[in-house]
Amino acid sequence: MDEIKRKQYSDLIELSIVLAFLFMIITIYVPSAIWVEEVTAAEGARFNIQTVHDVEYFYKILTDGYEENGLWAMNVVNAVRDSVMADSTYLGERNFELAGESVNVIIPEGYDVEFDTTFGILKTRRDTLIDTIHTVVTYSEEMFRNDTGFVSKEDLPTVMIEEGFIANLGFETKQRSEVVLYYDSYMPDSSNFYCPLTGEKIVVRLKEEGEVLRVASPIEGVYSEGRYLLFSFKTRSHGYIEDGSRSWDQ
């Protein structure tokens, strides 16, 4: 009987050790995972706040004023972007109808380029390029003799019409790798006007008689959600942009 009790006691100790070990792993891993979730939520919310601010910026370029109805501003800004892409001469003072309303705008040159770089994520890619290099002979007046040089395929026609050109001795191709920067552009949509965490609409306010724009997170106080019974996801306001200054940069 004593042997059975000792065995049960030993099993209980082993189980307690295993449970304690699991609890220790949970207390280390779960808070870390929640912290990553909080950071991700903040980044997503601030991305939307920045997008709304940029929409208002472009709306002001077009109309010389901000618009408290951010979704309307987005529709105007996107409509102009589509028109400029369809017709590069669609610039200057324009009037068009949108959702049954007449809209007057002044479209500056380069609007489409600035739009795509503002509403775009800078990325890199590695391209493989093939260069064609020609060997040419030209007469050098400085050295008073023929000189051999190398020119690209693109520059060859210019070299061939020059007075000192004598002969094209052939070409060879060379492969090289080049890192290219580019923007992965996107069109703002209605989802950008809501906090991805709470689903509430991002707050757009005009101050000082409409001259100062403030775009802010809708979260007031502390926002909390339970996680795994013992833990919680907590965050405060994700900040604001006022008069061009971002609170999270301060």
Protein Blocks (a to p, Z undefined) as FASTA:
>chain_A
ZZmmmmmmmmmmmmmmmmmmmmmmmmmmmmmmmmmmmmmmmmmmmmmmmmmmmmmmmmmm
mnopacfblmlmmmmmmmmmmmmmmpmklgcjddddeehiacdddddehklmmmmmmmcc
dddddddddddddddddddfklopacdddddfklmmmmmmpmklmbdcbdcddddddddd
ddddddddfklmpcfklopacddddeehhlaccdddfbehjadddeehlaccddddebjc
eehiafklZZ
